Amino acid sequence: MKAPAWAQTIRFRLAATYSAVLFVVTAVVLVAVYLTVSATVDAAPLNPITVQKGSWVGGKFVPKGGGEFQAADIASVQQAVNFQALEIIRGASVMVLGGLLVLSFVIGWWLAGRVLRPVRRVTAAAQEISATDLSRRIALDGPHDELRALADTVDDMLGRLDGAFTAQRQLIDDASHELRNPLAIIQTNVDAVLSRDDVDSAERRRASVVTTRATARMAGLIEDLLAAARRAAPAFTESDLDLAAVAADATDEYELLAADAGQRLERRMERGVTVIGDAEALHRAVGNVVSNALRFAPRGSVITIGTGRRGGWGWVAVRDRGPGIATDQQSRVFDRFWRGGDRRGRNGLGLAIVRQVVESHGGVVALHSTPGSGATFVLWIPLALGSGEPGSELGGVRAPTPPEADPLPVTAAENALGGQP
């Protein structure tokens, strides 16, 4: 038979446990007292003797008819009194234990209710929270005990979940907005071409070019979304990587694009800069920065990609000769789908993914830029253990934060192209 709901609660179990423990302790004490008393006193039931009434006549005892009575000596009476006292103690102990069992359960029920009152508040708050509204908080007051710590921990968790869900909703809204425009372009061009019979080949080619461009834009956005989701997932592969090799591989993919745009990619890469990380994620981060530089660097300019180490940190830097970024906008260029300014990825996710990848490796993204003088993006990644700078006093010890200065030196050739960025 299933126990009633109240008998399955923690409050009932705590009260029952408290009552049982108190009952057992009291029973042990009373039994010990009883055994001690019974062992130290001489107790026995009264065993009287029958005495015949009579008188002595001539040296002889002459009984009287009907003159019998019960009698006992003083020792027997003392034993009987002790025996009766023990009987009283035994009976009183049983009554006390019974009353104590009931009273202790009542007290335990009351105490458990007071102790579990904050838990009921936590439960009530959790029941009021829904997936669409995580603004509710427990806000438990009172002493800073374990339950207060539990409530504060739950509040912190709700705050993180609220922030994560808000960012997720914002990402979905922004991604939907980004996809809506190319989809509308594709739909408009397809309808215009298919719904008319007088469309010539030139118009079809123009519609095809526009549709292809919009499709490529959507494909890029989807790739960036998948990259962000993969990097946010807990499962990714990490290994020892040479930053120069990663940067070189990412740069190779943009050689033809740079040549078509009349730009040149200059490499200044130090080999042997070893970090621990996900090769695919770092490759994409460097590629996004290079792609961003190609979009904004003027024709005929040089885009410099360099790697090195400093203060226990490895770095990858990409410098362009583009329009630069205003100081008040530099802190926001890595935000997802940021709309301000002239510098951002093709769909607003490229630089956001760069920051996500670098920070997931324990690193920092830095930006050095002056409007009109280009920009340098620096990806600082912690060096692997034992990869400190040779000859440096730091050795294998890493500074708590990467250096603030731009690690990529400016050459005379770059200065000749238009001033120091």
N, C-alpha and C positions, 0 to 999 in steps of 0.2 A: 504494500500500500504506500502510495506516494505521500511524503510528509507535507504538511501545509506550508504555504509560502513563507509565513513568518518564522517557521522552524528552519528554513533554509538560508536565512540571512546571516551575515557576519555578526550582526548585533546579538542574535540568539546564541551563536556559537561562543562569542566572547563572554556573554553572561553565564552560559552553562559552564564554560571553562573556569571562570572566576569562582562560581559557586562550588564546583567540584573540588577545586584546589583548596579553597577555604574549608570545605567540609572534611576533606582528608586530613589537612593539617590539624584541625580542631579535634578530630577523632583520635588521631595519634597522640595528641597531648592528653586528652581525657583518659585514654587507655593506659598511657604511661603513669598518670597520676593514680589511677585505680590500682594498677599492679603494684606501684610503690607502696601505697597505703596498705593494701592487703598483705604485702610481704612483711610489713613492719609491725603489724598488730596481730594479736591472737584472737581470732574470731571463730565462733562456732555456734550453731543453734543451741538454744537452751535445752538442757536435758535434765529435768527435775526428777527427784526421787519421791516416792510415796512414804509418808511418815504416819505411823499409827499413834493416835492420842492415847494416853494412859498415865499411870502414876506408879511410883515405886512403893511397894508395900512389903515391909520385912525384907528388904534387899532384893525383892523381885518386882519386875515390871508387869503391871496389870493393865492390859489394854481396855479401852472403853469402846463400847459398841458404837459404830458410825462416826468414829472420831478420826478418820484418816484425812490427811491433807498433803499437798505438794510442797516440796521445799528444795532449795538449791543453795550451794555455798556461794561466797562472794566471787570467787574466780570464775565460776560458771556464769554468773550474772554479767560480769565484765565481758566475757567472751560473747555472750548473747547481745549485749549492747553494741559491741564492735561489729558483729555480724549484721545487725539491723542497720547500722550506719552505712556499711558497705552496700547493702541492698538499696538504701535511699540514694546513695551516690550513683549507683548503676542506673536506677530508674530516671534520676534527674539528668544524667548524661545523655540517655536516649532521647529524652524530651528536648534537651538543649540542641542536640544534633539535628533533630527534625526541624525545630524552629529555625536554626541557623541555615539549613539548606534552603528553606523558602525565603528567608530574609536576605541571604546572600545573593540569591538569584535576582530578587527585586532590585537590590542595590547594584548588582552587576549590569542589569538591563538599563538602569538609569545612567550609570557611568559610561557604558558602551554607547548609549545614545548621544551623550555629550561629546565623547571622543570622535564619533563618526559624523557629527553634524557638519564639519567642513567637507567631508566626502560627499554628503548629500548635496551641498552647494555645488561641488564640482560636477556631480552627475546632472543636476538641474541645468547648469550652464551648458554642459555638453549636449543635452537634449535640445536646447534652444538653438544650437549652432547648426547651420545647414551649409551645403556646398556653395551656395550663392551668397551667403552672408557670414563672414568669419570675423566680424567686428566685435562680437560678444566676448567679454573677458570675465574671468572668475573674480579677480580683484579681492582675494581673501585677505582679511585683516587679522589682527591678533598677534600672538607671540610668534617669533621666527623659529618654529619647530619643524618637524619633518613634513607635516601636512601643509604648512605654509610654503615650504620649499617645493613640495609637489605641485601645489596650485600655481606658484610662480613659474615653475618649469612648463606646465601646461599652457600658461598665458604666453610664455616666450614661443612655444611651439606654434600656438595659434597665430601669433604675430608673423612668424616665418611663413606659415602656410598662407596667410592672408596676402603677404607680399608676393609669394610665388604664384598664387592664383591670379592676383591682379596683373602681374607681369605676363602670365599666360594669356589672359583675356586681351591685354593690350597687344601682345604679339599676334594673336589670331585676328584682331580687328585690323591691325596694320597690314598683315599679310593679305587679308581679304581685300583691303583697299588697293594694295599693290597689284594683285591679280586681276582685279575688276577692270582696270584700265586696258591692259593688253588684251584681255578677253573681249572687251568692247571693240577694240581696234580690229581684232581678227573677225569678229562677227560682222562688223560694218563692211569690211573689205570683201569678205566671202559673199555676203548678201548682195553687194553692189555688182560683183562679177557674175554671180550665178543667176541673179534675177533679171539681168538685161541681156538682150540678144545682140545689141549693137556695140558690145565691148570689143575693142580691137586688141591686138597682141601686145601693144605697148602698155595699155591700161592693165592687162592681165599680169604683165611682168612687174609693173609698179605695185599692183596689189600683192603679188607674190613676195616682193622684197619687203613690203611693210609687214605682211603676215609673218614672214620668216624672222624679222627683227623682233616682233612682239613675242613670238614663240621662244626665241632665244632668251628674251628678258624673263619670261615665266620660268624657263628651264633653269636659269641662273638662280632665281629666287628659290625655287624648290630645292636645288642643290645646297644652297646656303642654309635653308631650314633643316634639311636632313643632316648637314654637318653640325649644326648647333645642337640638334637632338642627340646625335651620336656622342658628341663630346660631353653633353650633360649626363649621359647614361653612366652608370658605375663601371661598366665592363669596357675596357679599352686596353690595348697592348702597349706596354712600356718596355723600353730597352735602352742600352747605351747608344747614344747617337752623336755623330760629329756634326756640329752646327754648320760647318762649312759645306759638308756634303748635302745636307738638307737644303740649305740656301741655294747651292749650285743647281740642284735638281729642279727646284721651283723656278729659278731664273731661266733655265734652259727652255721652259715651256713658253716664255714670252719673248724669245729672241726674234722670231719672225714677226710678231706683232710690232715690236719696237722698230724693226727694219722697215716695215710697211709705213709706219708713222714718221719715219725719218729721225728716229731717236736711237741712241746708243746706250747699251747696258755695260757699265764698267764694274768689274769685280775686284774687291780687295778683301780676300778671304784668308783668314788664318786657320790652318789645318790643326787638328788635334784638340779642338775645343769640345770636350765631351760633356754631354748632359744626359739626364735620364728622362725619357718622354715617349710620346706617341708620335712615330715618324709621320704617319699620314696627317694627323692633326697639325703638327708643326709645319709640314710641307704646305698645307692649305693656308695657314696663317701667313707665312712668308709670301705665298703666291697672291693672296689678297692685297697685301701691302704693295707688292710690285705692280699688280694690276691697277691699283688706285693711283700710283705714281704715273703710270703710262697714260691714264686718262687726263691728267692735269698738266703734265710736263709739256712745254712748247716744242714744236717741231725743230729738229736740229740740236736739241739739248742732250745732256748726258745724265743718265740715271745711275747713281752709284749704289751698289749693294755690297756691304761689308760685314765681316764677322770678326769676333775677337773675344778677349776675356779681360776682366778688370775687377779687382776686389772680391774674388771668389764667385763672380757672376760671368756667364757667357752672354754675348749679345749679337743680335742681327740688326743691322741698320740699313734703311733704304732712304736715300736722299733724292729729291727731284728739284727741278728749277721752275716749279709751277707758281701759281699766284699766292701761295702761302695761306695761312689761316689766322684770322683775327684772334687776339688774346682771349677775348671774352667767349669765343666759340671753341677753344681748344679742349675744354673739359667735356664737351658734349659730342665731339666727332665720333666717339666710340659707342654712343647710344644707338639702340635699335631704331631704325626708321626715322632717324632725326631729320627734320625738314629744313633746319636753318643752315645758312652758309652755303659755300660753293664746294666744300670738300666732303664727300662721302662716297661710299661704294655705289655700284651700279644700281642696287636696289635697297640701300640703307642697312644691309646686314653684314657686308664684308668686313668693315672695321670692328663691328660689334663681335663678330666671330673671332677676330684676331685677339681682342681683349679676353674673351671667354677662354680661348685655348691657352693663352699665356698665363692667365691667373690660375687655371686648373693645373698648370705645371709649377705653381708656386712662384711665378714670375710677375713682372710688372711691364706695362706698355708705357712708353714715354714719347712725347711729341715735342720737337723743337722747331719752331716756325716763327717767321716774321712776315707780315703781309708784304707781298711783292718780291720776296726773296726766297721762295720755295719752302719746303718742309722736310724734316727728317723724322721718320718713325723708327723707334728703337724698341726691340723686343728683348727684354732682360730675362734670362733663364738661369736658375741656380746651377752651378757646375756640379758634376758628379763628384762623389767623395774621392779625394786624392787627386783632383784635377786643378789644384791651386796654381797661381801664376808662378812659374819658375823664377827664382831670385827675389820674389816678393816677400816682404816681412810677414805678410798674411799667410803665406804658404797655402795649406789646404783649408784655412779658416775663412768662412764667408762673412762679409759684412752684413749687418742686419737688413740694410736696404741698399739697392744698387746706387751707383754714383748718379748725381743729378746732371752732370755735364754731358754734352753730346760726345760719344766715344769715337765717332767717325771723323777723322781729320779732313779739313778742306785743302785740296791741292791747289797749286798755282794755276793749273788748267781750268779748274772750276771757277776760281776767282776771275780768270780772264773772260769767262762766259757771262759775267754779269754781277759780280760782287759776291761777298760771302753770305751764305744763307744763315 
